[in-house]
Amino acid sequence: ETVSGPRLILRLPREEDDLILLDLWSDPETMKYLQYMIPETNTFNRDFFALRRIRNVETRKLDQSLSLHAFLKPQNDNSTEVGKFVGMAGFRILDLPNKFAECGIIITKEFWGHGYGSEAIYLSLKLIFSKGIQKVGFHTTGPNVFMRSWLEKVAGLKEEDVEKEWITVYDKQIELWKYSFNDEHWFSYLKPKLEQRLDIQPNNS
């Protein structure tokens, strides 16, 4: 699947992306708020991301999750080449009977603070709700004030729970702040708000 916005194109992972992800996950600044994603062995290489990509294919076939890689759109509309890598976005279904999914993004530090995260979230949520999902959750760490601020001030959410999780790699405990909203909040509030912020022509999908 491929989705695109004003500046970004989100597409399925490819083999040539494995090294890009290795660089992304190896950057301590980009990953400083995402330490809970680091493998317990604290070792990952190209094979780790190749296996991750293969597993993503398997879970996608089962409609359990979808992982997409975000790139700048090509300057030439007729070009088949994408621009610079921006990050990752996607979702996984946590409760299919209740149509509940969890959404997340990782944006490289180079593109922080320029609205690319908002666009990646918008494109991901638009795709999620088009699949019949009725509720979406986000979680982030306590120190990630940027993401928490986005969820609270832009998305209009309030934290529902704060869980403590032990991170073996770093031998410390972190707080995971959890948020969620339903499809009514998406269609009536967040979707039109993001379309206005991102200068996207509204539609009914």
C-alpha positions in Angstrom: 0.0 0.0 0.0 1.1 3.5 -0.7 -0.4 6.8 0.6 0.8 10.3 0.0 0.2 13.8 1.3 1.4 17.2 0.4 5.1 16.5 1.2 5.3 12.8 2.1 4.8 9.4 0.5 4.4 6.4 2.7 5.2 3.0 1.1 5.8 -0.5 2.2 9.3 -1.5 3.4 11.8 -2.8 0.8 15.0 -4.6 1.1 17.0 -1.5 0.3 15.5 0.1 3.4 17.1 -2.2 5.9 20.3 -0.2 6.1 18.3 3.0 6.4 16.5 1.6 9.4 19.8 0.5 10.9 21.0 4.1 10.8 17.7 5.3 12.2 17.6 3.0 15.2 21.3 3.6 15.8 20.9 7.3 16.2 20.7 8.0 20.0 19.1 11.4 19.5 16.3 10.1 17.3 15.6 7.1 19.6 16.1 8.7 23.0 12.4 8.6 23.7 11.9 5.2 22.2 14.3 3.1 24.3 11.5 0.6 25.0 11.8 -0.5 21.3 15.4 -1.5 21.6 16.0 -5.3 21.6 17.0 -6.7 25.0 20.3 -7.7 23.6 20.9 -4.1 22.5 22.4 -5.5 19.3 20.8 -5.1 15.9 22.2 -5.3 12.4 20.9 -5.5 8.9 19.7 -9.0 9.4 17.6 -7.8 12.4 15.7 -5.4 10.1 15.5 -7.9 7.3 13.7 -10.3 9.7 11.6 -7.5 10.9 10.5 -6.7 7.3 9.7 -10.3 6.6 7.6 -10.6 9.8 5.8 -7.4 8.8 4.8 -9.1 5.5 3.4 -12.0 7.4 1.4 -9.9 9.9 0.2 -7.6 7.1 -1.3 -10.7 5.2 -3.2 -11.5 8.4 -4.4 -7.9 8.7 -2.7 -7.6 12.1 -0.4 -4.7 11.4 0.9 -2.4 8.7 4.4 -0.7 8.7 5.2 2.0 6.2 8.3 4.0 5.5 8.0 7.8 4.9 10.0 9.6 2.3 9.9 13.1 0.8 7.8 13.1 -2.4 9.8 13.4 -5.6 10.0 16.9 -7.0 8.9 15.6 -10.4 5.4 14.1 -10.3 6.4 11.7 -13.1 9.4 10.3 -11.2 9.3 6.9 -9.7 12.1 7.7 -7.3 11.3 8.9 -3.8 13.2 11.6 -1.9 15.0 11.6 1.4 14.0 9.1 4.1 11.9 10.8 6.8 10.9 8.1 9.2 8.4 5.3 9.9 4.7 5.1 10.5 2.1 2.4 11.0 -0.2 0.5 13.2 -1.0 -2.8 14.8 -4.4 -4.2 15.7 -4.6 -5.0 19.4 -8.2 -6.0 19.7 -9.9 -7.0 16.5 -13.4 -7.8 18.0 -13.5 -4.2 19.4 -11.7 -2.8 16.3 -8.9 -1.2 18.4 -5.5 -0.4 16.9 -2.3 1.2 18.1 -0.6 3.8 15.9 3.0 5.0 16.1 5.6 7.0 14.2 9.4 7.6 14.3 10.7 10.7 12.6 14.4 11.3 12.0 15.8 14.2 14.0 16.6 16.1 10.9 12.8 16.5 10.2 11.6 17.3 13.7 9.6 20.5 14.2 8.5 21.0 10.6 5.1 19.2 10.6 6.3 16.0 9.0 5.2 14.0 12.1 1.7 15.5 11.8 1.5 14.6 8.2 2.7 11.0 8.8 0.2 10.6 11.6 -2.6 12.0 9.4 -1.8 9.6 6.6 -1.6 6.7 9.0 -4.9 7.5 10.7 -6.7 8.1 7.5 -5.6 4.6 6.4 -6.4 3.0 9.7 -10.0 4.4 9.8 -10.6 3.4 6.2 -10.1 -0.2 7.3 -13.0 -0.1 9.7 -11.0 0.5 12.9 -13.2 2.3 15.5 -10.6 3.3 18.2 -6.9 4.1 18.0 -4.4 4.3 20.8 -1.0 6.1 21.1 1.6 5.7 23.8 4.8 7.6 24.5 7.3 8.1 27.3 7.0 10.7 30.0 10.1 12.7 28.9 8.8 13.0 25.3 7.1 16.3 26.0 6.9 17.0 22.2 4.7 14.0 21.5 2.7 14.4 24.6 2.1 18.0 23.7 1.0 17.0 20.2 -1.4 14.5 21.5 -2.9 16.8 24.1 -2.9 20.2 22.3 -3.2 19.2 18.7 -5.2 16.0 19.0 -7.2 17.3 22.0 -6.6 14.2 24.1 -6.0 13.6 27.8 -3.8 10.8 29.1 -5.8 7.8 30.1 -3.1 5.8 32.0 0.5 5.9 32.9 2.2 2.5 33.1 5.7 1.8 34.4 7.9 -0.5 32.3 11.3 -1.9 33.0 13.9 -1.5 30.2 16.4 -4.4 30.5 18.9 -2.8 28.1 19.2 0.3 30.1 18.4 -1.2 33.5 15.9 1.4 34.4 12.2 2.0 34.6 10.2 4.3 32.3 6.7 5.7 32.2 4.5 5.0 29.2 1.7 7.6 28.8 -1.3 6.2 27.0 -3.9 8.0 24.9 -6.8 6.9 22.7 -9.7 8.3 20.7 -12.6 6.9 18.6 -13.6 7.3 15.0 -16.1 10.1 15.9 -13.3 12.2 17.3 -11.3 11.5 14.2 -13.9 12.5 11.7 -15.4 15.4 13.6 -12.3 16.9 15.2 -8.8 15.7 14.4 -9.1 15.0 10.7 -10.4 18.4 9.8 -8.0 20.1 12.1 -5.0 18.3 10.6 -6.3 19.0 7.1 -6.4 22.7 7.9 -2.9 22.6 9.5 -1.4 20.7 6.6 -3.3 22.6 3.9 -5.0 19.4 2.6 -8.2 19.5 0.7 -10.9 17.9 2.9 -12.8 14.8 1.7 -15.2 12.3 3.3 -12.8 9.3 3.5 
